[in-house]
Amino acid sequence: MVYFRGIAPSDREALHKAFHRLSPASVRSRFFNAKFDLTSGELDFLTEVDFLKHVALVAEIDIDEQRCPVGIGRFVRGRDHPGHAEIALTVADEHQGKGVGKALLKQLIKLARELGIRHFDAMVLADNKPMSQLMLSTGLKVESSTSEGVNTISLQL
């Protein structure tokens, strides 16, 4: 079972450590290039959210009778288009393909709808087939375009 909670500033160090456990391929899929560390400003952005314009959830599962974080999903409402939000998901390598991302996406869709967001927009590297498939698996209306190796996928919520 996957559990969810809002991210908090107190997650900063755990998120930083989790970043360093990601494979280079997972880092590239999330940040679109090789990245060896997160800056202080990036850590602030990733952990200090308002849950109105920027929502971030931690996905946790029980491992050895302890609840452990295995993924993070977020969306950020568009400044010029408040009915749209950009979405991003990261799942620990050892838990990819086990339904964590799907559960996280489902929870984010529910929260977005409650906040009046009608579209999720995802920028996905063209070779990131698992994320593209995840977005398509929602059963929601999807629009997609590709430019310079990046798929822009829009889900109608």
PyMOL commands that set and color helices and strands:
alter all, ss='L'
color gray80, all
select helices_A, chain A and resi 9-21+24-31+40-47+93-95+100-114+129-136
alter helices_A, ss='H'
color red, helices_A
select strands_A, chain A and resi 3-6+54-63+66-77+84-91+119-125+141-147+150-156
alter strands_A, ss='S'
color yellow, strands_A
deselect
rebuild
show_as cartoon
